[in-house]
Amino acid sequence: MTKITPLERIVGTAAATLPLAASIILDKHFGYALGTGLWGMLILAWVWNLSAQKEAREE
């Protein structure tokens, strides 16, 4: 597996935080259920990003 460059790390972290902003906006306009689903996506993307960074460091 190739190493993760600093740019890829920044882009991955930014992509993982986008659902946070979307969930705050949608929570206010459309209700709890839709926002909660996006919070779940945020957590999964964040965990995936951290695990990919850990794997890249180990190699």
C-alpha positions as semicolon CSV with decimal commas, in nm:
position;residue;x (nm);y (nm);z (nm)
1;M;0,000;0,000;0,000
2;T;0,126;0,348;-0,079
3;K;0,191;0,605;0,190
4;I;-0,068;0,872;0,258
5;T;0,066;1,214;0,169
6;P;-0,007;1,517;0,388
7;L;-0,243;1,650;0,118
8;E;-0,440;1,325;0,116
9;R;-0,459;1,337;0,495
10;I;-0,598;1,693;0,485
11;V;-0,848;1,607;0,211
12;G;-0,958;1,293;0,397
13;T;-1,008;1,483;0,721
14;A;-1,203;1,758;0,543
15;A;-1,423;1,501;0,369
16;A;-1,488;1,331;0,702
17;T;-1,608;1,658;0,858
18;L;-1,845;1,760;0,575
19;P;-2,137;1,549;0,709
20;L;-2,106;1,739;1,038
21;A;-2,195;2,070;0,874
22;A;-2,468;1,904;0,668
23;S;-2,618;1,739;0,975
24;I;-2,635;2,068;1,168
25;I;-2,811;2,240;0,877
26;L;-3,048;1,951;0,809
27;D;-3,123;1,903;1,180
28;K;-3,253;2,258;1,201
29;H;-3,462;2,235;0,883
30;F;-3,575;1,873;0,848
31;G;-3,563;1,722;1,193
32;Y;-3,377;1,481;1,412
33;A;-3,375;1,156;1,211
34;L;-3,199;1,288;0,901
35;G;-2,937;1,473;1,104
36;T;-2,869;1,167;1,319
37;G;-2,806;0,957;1,008
38;L;-2,549;1,209;0,893
39;W;-2,382;1,205;1,236
40;G;-2,346;0,829;1,188
41;M;-2,183;0,889;0,849
42;L;-1,947;1,142;1,009
43;I;-1,836;0,895;1,274
44;L;-1,785;0,615;1,019
45;A;-1,587;0,841;0,784
46;W;-1,372;0,966;1,072
47;V;-1,296;0,613;1,195
48;W;-1,223;0,497;0,839
49;N;-0,988;0,794;0,788
50;L;-0,800;0,722;1,112
51;S;-0,767;0,351;1,032
52;A;-0,635;0,428;0,682
53;Q;-0,378;0,664;0,831
54;K;-0,275;0,400;1,087
55;E;-0,234;0,134;0,817
56;A;-0,024;0,372;0,606
57;R;0,203;0,448;0,903
58;E;0,257;0,079;0,976
59;E;0,382;0,007;0,624
